[in-house]
Amino acid sequence: MKTIAKLLLSLLCVAVLLAGCNKADDPAPANEEELITDVTVTFTNQANTSDQVTLTFSDPDGADGPQSGTTNISGNLTASATYTVTITFENKSETPAEDITAEVKEEGAEHQIFFSTTGNLSFQSYGDQDASGNPIGLTSTFGTGVAGTASLKVTLKHQPGIKTASTTVNDGETDVEVDFTGITIQ
């Protein structure tokens, strides 16, 4: 009877040790996603650099879901113009605010910004690349058509291990997606 009790006690101790080891050996999540509360898209007219329009998105609590925050457009784009566009991402829920843009650039092989436009605004080309020559999208070129209205959807995708020259907005996980509607071109 003592032998059976000792055997059961030994098995219980081994089970407890193994359970404890498994928890300690669990790796930390690789590449944990960052919270992005603010997105700023700046259009700078290539023919007149004083002609700048800024589109901003702010979601102070960082809640999930498209358009859970607020957008603002600082002015009107000029018709028939070419714009250099820069994008910044921030986490303003921390003090001081964390600039996520640097991380997106550093991890360029795992991130890509995709653009979707309607109306008289068109995406023309990416202005930056990762180490493999694939686009990132922190800088890009857009063109405007005749006077009218437009919209712009900006989607930052996280694509670790899958990003190639042919990946699309449907590949990977969405870090943030913002719709800017009511852009005026005059």
BAFI-3210 file (N, C-alpha, C; in Angstrom, 3 decimals, decimal comma, padded with zeros to 6 digits):
// residues 186
n [1|2|3|4|5|6|7|8|9|10|11|12|13|14|15|16|17|18|19|20|21|22|23|24|25|26|27|28|29|30|31|32|33|34|35|36|37|38|39|40|41|42|43|44|45|46|47|48|49|50|51|52|53|54|55|56|57|58|59|60|61|62|63|64|65|66|67|68|69|70|71|72|73|74|75|76|77|78|79|80|81|82|83|84|85|86|87|88|89|90|91|92|93|94|95|96|97|98|99|100|101|102|103|104|105|106|107|108|109|110|111|112|113|114|115|116|117|118|119|120|121|122|123|124|125|126|127|128|129|130|131|132|133|134|135|136|137|138|139|140|141|142|143|144|145|146|147|148|149|150|151|152|153|154|155|156|157|158|159|160|161|162|163|164|165|166|167|168|169|170|171|172|173|174|175|176|177|178|179|180|181|182|183|184|185|186]
n.u [000,821|001,979|003,825|002,256|001,087|003,386|004,171|001,985|002,186|004,675|004,128|002,266|003,895|005,683|003,870|003,042|005,478|006,001|003,806|004,331|006,761|006,008|004,497|006,450|008,122|006,730|006,883|007,240|004,759|005,448|006,338|004,299|001,331|001,115|-000,589|-002,436|-003,442|-003,635|-003,534|-001,834|-002,019|-000,241|-000,478|001,575|001,927|003,723|004,475|004,147|005,182|004,147|001,526|-000,193|-002,076|-003,645|-004,722|-006,317|-006,714|-008,152|-008,391|-008,769|-009,058|-008,309|-010,033|-011,318|-012,359|-013,456|-013,501|-013,986|-013,072|-012,406|-012,259|-010,432|-010,066|-007,783|-007,948|-008,328|-007,526|-005,539|-006,686|-005,725|-003,043|000,109|000,938|003,156|002,932|002,954|002,894|002,096|002,078|000,776|000,777|-001,063|-002,071|-000,257|002,116|005,140|003,713|003,865|005,785|004,819|005,477|008,249|008,738|007,192|008,644|011,164|010,454|009,807|009,738|007,660|005,400|002,925|001,411|-001,726|-003,710|-006,864|-008,863|-011,480|-013,393|-011,873|-009,182|-006,101|-003,993|-000,546|002,196|004,458|006,808|008,810|010,728|011,124|013,880|013,900|013,024|010,315|007,238|006,553|005,053|005,023|005,785|004,523|003,109|000,488|-002,139|-004,287|-007,428|-009,761|-011,676|-013,670|-014,910|-013,499|-012,410|-010,382|-009,001|-006,948|-004,928|-003,086|-001,226|-000,148|002,183|003,884|006,303|004,837|004,764|005,212|006,099|003,645|001,629|-001,552|-004,099|-005,722|-004,167|-002,602|-002,725|-004,814|-003,538|-004,379|-007,120|-008,404|-010,949|-011,105|-013,390|-015,123|-013,193|-012,169|-011,513|-010,232]
n.v [-001,186|001,194|001,492|001,936|004,372|005,974|005,841|007,070|009,618|010,367|010,432|012,503|014,658|014,781|015,447|017,992|019,373|019,169|020,586|023,123|023,664|023,761|026,131|028,028|027,729|028,649|030,560|034,133|036,125|036,452|039,388|041,287|043,117|046,652|049,308|051,620|054,812|057,180|058,571|060,275|061,839|063,469|065,629|067,041|069,427|068,922|070,915|073,241|073,648|074,915|074,406|072,450|069,759|068,242|065,160|063,764|061,195|060,160|058,112|057,939|055,863|053,635|051,654|048,708|048,353|049,844|053,355|054,054|056,197|059,733|061,791|064,335|066,910|069,170|071,077|071,914|069,976|070,746|070,958|068,856|068,227|066,989|065,163|064,637|062,250|061,673|059,492|059,111|057,175|056,883|056,161|057,598|057,039|056,652|058,331|059,848|060,256|057,452|056,956|055,110|054,933|054,726|052,093|050,711|051,350|050,235|047,550|046,982|044,842|043,397|044,923|046,752|049,511|050,049|051,590|052,923|054,596|056,911|058,870|061,937|061,476|059,830|057,060|056,894|055,939|054,068|055,406|054,392|051,509|048,128|046,057|044,050|045,213|045,545|047,422|049,842|052,206|054,477|056,815|058,224|058,784|060,740|061,714|064,369|064,916|066,713|069,408|068,454|065,814|063,414|060,282|058,550|055,533|054,243|051,579|049,825|046,998|044,072|041,766|039,441|037,182|036,643|038,725|039,886|041,002|040,778|040,617|041,463|043,764|042,006|040,154|039,017|040,641|043,340|046,296|048,932|050,741|053,335|055,475|058,276|060,536|062,855|064,561|067,491|068,680|071,365]
n.w [000,000|000,825|-001,196|-003,455|-002,748|-002,606|-005,283|-006,572|-005,407|-006,408|-009,171|-009,185|-008,375|-010,566|-012,604|-011,747|-011,893|-014,661|-015,712|-014,695|-015,982|-018,668|-018,796|-018,192|-020,335|-022,525|-025,417|-025,796|-027,452|-030,866|-032,520|-031,551|-032,115|-032,477|-030,774|-032,558|-032,493|-033,847|-037,115|-039,623|-042,704|-045,070|-047,739|-050,130|-052,533|-055,460|-057,256|-055,868|-052,893|-050,668|-050,738|-048,919|-047,626|-044,923|-043,693|-040,983|-038,523|-035,530|-032,741|-029,683|-027,710|-029,060|-030,008|-031,630|-035,072|-038,111|-038,667|-035,994|-034,745|-035,195|-038,141|-039,929|-042,350|-043,558|-045,601|-049,120|-052,003|-054,897|-058,220|-060,975|-060,181|-058,875|-056,059|-053,324|-050,865|-047,414|-044,595|-041,169|-038,172|-034,922|-031,385|-029,208|-026,775|-024,877|-022,728|-023,121|-026,456|-028,666|-031,539|-034,118|-036,715|-037,207|-036,442|-038,345|-040,634|-039,976|-039,774|-042,395|-044,202|-043,293|-043,371|-045,216|-046,774|-048,101|-050,631|-051,503|-053,735|-054,621|-056,964|-058,015|-057,393|-057,538|-056,889|-057,592|-057,333|-055,199|-052,853|-051,293|-050,177|-048,937|-047,734|-049,631|-051,900|-052,121|-051,911|-049,268|-048,379|-046,772|-047,910|-050,905|-054,201|-055,453|-057,699|-058,789|-060,397|-062,370|-060,883|-058,102|-056,026|-053,695|-052,225|-049,836|-048,833|-046,392|-045,596|-043,322|-043,436|-041,748|-042,541|-041,883|-043,054|-045,350|-047,153|-050,421|-053,743|-054,895|-052,979|-051,546|-050,342|-049,107|-047,849|-044,871|-041,592|-040,545|-039,341|-039,010|-040,406|-042,311|-043,457|-045,431|-046,272|-048,417|-049,506|-051,008|-054,252|-055,975]
ca.u [000,000|002,886|004,456|001,278|000,974|004,610|004,128|001,008|002,760|005,743|003,489|001,679|004,997|006,159|002,842|003,115|006,709|005,829|002,855|005,052|007,767|005,357|004,133|007,665|008,771|005,926|007,556|006,458|004,218|006,362|005,851|003,014|000,845|001,119|-001,824|-002,345|-004,591|-003,660|-002,945|-001,754|-001,667|000,071|-000,327|002,368|001,916|005,093|004,732|004,023|005,298|003,352|000,186|-000,242|-003,356|-003,427|-005,861|-005,989|-007,636|-007,836|-009,230|-008,006|-009,052|-007,784|-011,025|-011,353|-013,440|-013,210|-014,197|-014,397|-012,557|-012,849|-011,356|-010,444|-009,352|-007,406|-008,145|-008,703|-006,450|-005,567|-007,010|-004,675|-001,743|000,776|001,262|003,929|002,125|003,650|001,966|002,650|001,220|001,162|-000,016|-001,144|-002,619|000,893|002,772|004,852|003,142|004,817|005,788|004,782|006,006|009,623|008,652|006,698|009,771|012,168|009,904|009,215|009,523|006,452|004,309|002,659|000,239|-002,498|-004,561|-008,021|-009,401|-012,642|-013,487|-010,826|-007,890|-005,562|-002,688|000,344|003,337|005,090|008,073|009,788|010,767|011,815|015,178|013,704|012,531|008,856|006,774|006,062|003,946|005,094|005,781|003,937|002,712|-000,910|-002,515|-005,680|-008,027|-010,501|-012,371|-014,709|-014,706|-012,783|-012,214|-009,147|-008,919|-005,570|-004,918|-001,766|-001,292|000,973|002,305|005,150|006,515|004,026|004,834|005,964|005,728|002,273|000,616|-002,618|-004,743|-006,416|-003,188|-002,096|-003,621|-004,958|-003,138|-005,316|-007,752|-009,103|-011,602|-011,244|-014,393|-015,412|-012,016|-012,533|-010,475|-010,688]
ca.v [000,000|002,340|001,596|002,560|005,771|006,652|005,918|008,112|010,899|010,659|010,814|013,824|015,626|014,897|016,181|019,395|019,924|019,318|021,679|024,368|023,865|024,169|027,545|028,841|027,593|029,241|031,749|035,372|036,260|037,090|040,556|041,738|044,298|047,908|050,078|052,841|055,661|058,359|058,464|061,570|061,739|064,826|065,832|068,225|069,652|068,921|072,162|074,356|072,956|075,577|073,831|071,209|069,377|067,174|064,340|063,144|060,258|059,993|057,197|057,958|054,617|052,580|050,585|048,024|048,676|050,997|054,608|054,178|057,489|060,880|062,237|065,755|067,273|070,560|072,006|071,348|069,669|071,496|070,133|068,556|068,375|065,789|065,338|063,691|061,945|061,001|058,984|058,790|056,409|057,127|055,682|058,727|056,622|056,654|059,618|060,586|059,481|056,569|057,047|053,765|055,045|054,212|050,633|050,249|051,456|049,252|046,233|047,162|043,547|042,810|045,891|047,493|050,384|049,952|052,753|052,780|055,935|057,111|060,250|062,548|061,278|058,531|056,619|056,719|055,055|054,043|056,142|053,725|050,060|047,351|045,543|043,168|046,001|045,594|048,719|050,015|053,145|055,650|057,916|057,801|059,867|060,745|062,764|064,814|065,211|067,975|069,765|067,515|065,229|062,141|059,633|057,786|054,544|053,884|050,330|049,312|045,555|043,372|040,590|038,744|035,911|036,458|039,886|039,783|042,057|040,588|040,525|042,461|044,234|040,862|039,277|039,454|041,224|044,788|047,043|050,060|051,088|054,604|056,040|059,733|060,867|064,292|065,334|068,411|069,051|072,567]
ca.w [000,000|000,868|-002,509|-004,361|-002,321|-003,032|-006,735|-006,917|-004,997|-007,367|-010,422|-008,982|-008,386|-011,943|-013,354|-011,336|-012,463|-016,107|-015,953|-014,413|-017,023|-019,912|-018,720|-018,213|-021,630|-023,588|-025,942|-025,871|-028,804|-031,814|-033,237|-031,027|-032,826|-031,737|-030,775|-033,365|-032,180|-034,710|-038,446|-040,303|-044,115|-045,519|-049,174|-050,471|-053,976|-055,969|-057,977|-054,927|-051,603|-049,629|-050,876|-048,143|-047,050|-043,955|-043,303|-039,696|-037,893|-034,115|-031,972|-028,425|-026,940|-029,904|-030,136|-032,918|-035,990|-038,974|-038,354|-034,597|-034,289|-035,975|-039,196|-040,241|-043,570|-043,283|-046,714|-050,405|-052,929|-056,143|-059,389|-061,951|-059,520|-058,377|-054,646|-052,531|-049,686|-046,316|-043,585|-039,852|-037,270|-033,536|-030,257|-028,280|-025,483|-023,971|-022,538|-024,363|-027,554|-029,334|-032,996|-034,680|-038,079|-037,229|-036,384|-039,644|-041,564|-039,570|-040,095|-043,719|-044,859|-042,716|-043,441|-046,437|-046,746|-049,341|-050,859|-052,373|-053,959|-055,492|-057,427|-058,828|-056,744|-057,944|-056,406|-058,738|-057,081|-053,879|-052,817|-050,437|-050,332|-047,911|-048,166|-050,788|-053,024|-052,122|-051,401|-047,899|-048,515|-045,888|-048,869|-052,174|-055,096|-055,872|-058,633|-058,759|-061,696|-062,416|-059,646|-057,705|-054,704|-053,694|-050,935|-049,731|-047,773|-046,066|-044,838|-042,953|-043,257|-041,126|-043,390|-041,619|-043,729|-046,560|-048,037|-051,669|-054,685|-055,367|-051,931|-051,689|-049,122|-048,514|-047,215|-043,580|-040,598|-040,631|-038,148|-038,941|-041,674|-042,148|-044,637|-045,481|-047,284|-048,529|-049,913|-052,082|-055,212|-056,687]
c.u [000,871|003,542|003,525|001,134|002,193|004,619|003,158|001,529|003,862|005,165|002,862|002,751|005,533|005,163|002,879|004,354|006,575|004,878|003,537|006,079|007,135|004,997|005,364|008,323|007,966|006,628|006,628|005,913|005,203|005,656|004,453|002,599|000,816|-000,267|-001,584|-003,608|-004,736|-002,931|-002,973|-001,256|-001,468|000,319|000,467|002,448|003,359|005,451|004,706|004,020|004,571|001,897|000,196|-001,639|-003,093|-004,747|-005,478|-007,117|-007,191|-008,883|-008,538|-007,984|-008,557|-008,731|-010,989|-012,517|-013,125|-014,072|-014,694|-013,890|-013,120|-011,795|-011,505|-009,621|-009,086|-007,646|-008,537|-007,464|-006,636|-005,843|-005,797|-003,267|-001,192|001,250|002,191|003,146|002,996|002,618|002,720|001,586|001,717|000,238|-000,006|-001,817|-001,514|001,428|004,243|004,304|004,240|004,659|005,906|005,377|007,398|009,632|008,165|007,840|010,821|011,734|009,202|008,930|008,254|005,236|004,162|001,382|-000,425|-003,455|-005,702|-008,630|-010,679|-012,627|-012,250|-009,443|-007,370|-004,191|-001,814|001,490|003,783|006,420|009,123|009,647|011,419|013,130|015,076|013,199|011,019|008,377|006,376|004,861|003,956|005,243|005,236|003,584|001,257|-001,120|-003,970|-006,145|-008,683|-011,189|-013,508|-014,444|-014,014|-012,830|-010,935|-009,259|-007,452|-005,625|-003,481|-001,917|000,006|001,063|003,601|005,213|005,724|004,149|005,749|005,559|004,265|001,242|-000,367|-003,145|-005,490|-005,484|-002,724|-003,181|-003,663|-004,561|-004,055|-005,861|-008,607|-009,686|-011,695|-012,212|-014,580|-014,183|-012,426|-011,315|-010,998|-009,571]
c.v [001,259|002,554|002,286|004,040|006,562|006,840|007,019|009,500|011,314|011,121|012,204|014,908|015,847|015,705|017,665|020,053|020,147|020,458|023,021|024,674|024,338|025,644|028,422|028,815|028,213|030,487|032,960|035,498|037,002|038,256|040,983|043,029|045,504|048,552|051,357|053,642|056,821|058,089|059,859|061,344|063,161|064,836|067,119|068,324|069,746|070,209|073,381|073,777|073,664|075,107|072,459|070,999|068,175|066,493|063,650|062,230|060,113|059,116|057,017|056,657|053,431|051,425|049,986|048,531|049,889|052,184|054,680|055,482|058,605|061,241|063,734|065,979|068,769|071,544|071,265|071,061|070,474|070,546|069,987|068,748|067,004|066,076|064,233|063,493|061,213|060,602|058,738|058,069|056,640|056,405|056,797|058,351|056,539|058,071|059,357|059,655|058,656|056,696|055,633|053,760|054,448|052,684|050,056|050,283|050,390|047,828|046,273|045,864|042,864|043,723|046,444|048,295|050,279|051,138|052,383|054,167|055,871|058,564|060,678|062,507|059,902|058,290|056,389|055,755|055,132|054,778|055,504|052,213|049,417|046,816|044,626|043,908|046,048|046,894|048,681|050,957|054,316|056,934|057,375|059,032|059,650|061,867|063,130|065,078|066,585|068,214|068,788|067,007|063,885|061,544|058,816|056,823|054,162|052,647|049,904|047,830|045,042|042,019|039,817|037,390|035,702|037,607|039,608|040,969|041,943|040,420|041,684|042,870|043,098|039,915|039,859|040,020|042,750|045,416|048,240|050,309|052,324|055,035|057,553|060,040|062,372|065,125|066,196|068,734|070,248|073,253]
c.w [000,000|-000,487|-003,494|-004,019|-002,766|-004,545|-007,186|-006,566|-005,971|-008,696|-010,328|-009,018|-009,793|-012,774|-013,012|-011,929|-013,965|-016,443|-015,725|-015,477|-018,318|-019,895|-018,826|-019,583|-022,772|-024,096|-025,907|-027,281|-029,699|-032,479|-032,809|-031,728|-031,902|-031,796|-031,578|-033,112|-033,155|-036,024|-039,058|-041,729|-044,613|-047,020|-049,395|-051,987|-054,475|-056,698|-057,066|-053,517|-050,465|-049,664|-050,196|-047,573|-046,145|-043,622|-042,001|-039,236|-036,455|-033,450|-030,622|-027,641|-027,769|-030,120|-031,540|-033,763|-036,828|-038,542|-036,925|-033,996|-035,153|-037,018|-039,394|-041,507|-043,490|-044,413|-047,973|-051,244|-054,210|-057,307|-060,291|-061,380|-059,130|-056,970|-054,137|-051,242|-048,669|-045,268|-042,292|-039,031|-035,855|-032,569|-029,224|-026,972|-024,437|-023,840|-022,275|-025,437|-028,222|-030,845|-033,569|-036,091|-038,183|-037,206|-037,709|-040,661|-041,259|-039,923|-041,453|-044,445|-044,356|-042,814|-044,852|-046,249|-048,120|-049,406|-051,796|-052,504|-054,776|-055,927|-058,193|-058,175|-057,150|-057,330|-057,632|-058,460|-055,626|-053,954|-051,935|-050,572|-049,115|-048,498|-049,384|-052,014|-053,139|-051,479|-049,934|-047,922|-047,554|-046,695|-050,182|-052,999|-055,515|-056,881|-058,457|-060,183|-061,655|-061,072|-059,372|-056,306|-054,838|-052,301|-051,006|-048,563|-047,622|-045,178|-044,597|-042,645|-042,636|-041,827|-043,132|-042,325|-044,995|-047,549|-049,226|-052,538|-055,112|-054,247|-052,074|-050,320|-048,410|-047,776|-045,885|-042,680|-040,751|-039,299|-037,928|-040,347|-041,441|-043,487|-044,470|-046,607|-047,317|-048,824|-051,103|-052,940|-055,977|-057,427]
res [m|k|t|i|a|k|l|l|l|s|l|l|c|v|a|v|l|l|a|g|c|n|k|a|d|d|p|a|p|a|n|e|e|e|l|i|t|d|v|t|v|t|f|t|n|q|a|n|t|s|d|q|v|t|l|t|f|s|d|p|d|g|a|d|g|p|q|s|g|t|t|n|i|s|g|n|l|t|a|s|a|t|y|t|v|t|i|t|f|e|n|k|s|e|t|p|a|e|d|i|t|a|e|v|k|e|e|g|a|e|h|q|i|f|f|s|t|t|g|n|l|s|f|q|s|y|g|d|q|d|a|s|g|n|p|i|g|l|t|s|t|f|g|t|g|v|a|g|t|a|s|l|k|v|t|l|k|h|q|p|g|i|k|t|a|s|t|t|v|n|d|g|e|t|d|v|e|v|d|f|t|g|i|t|i|q]
***
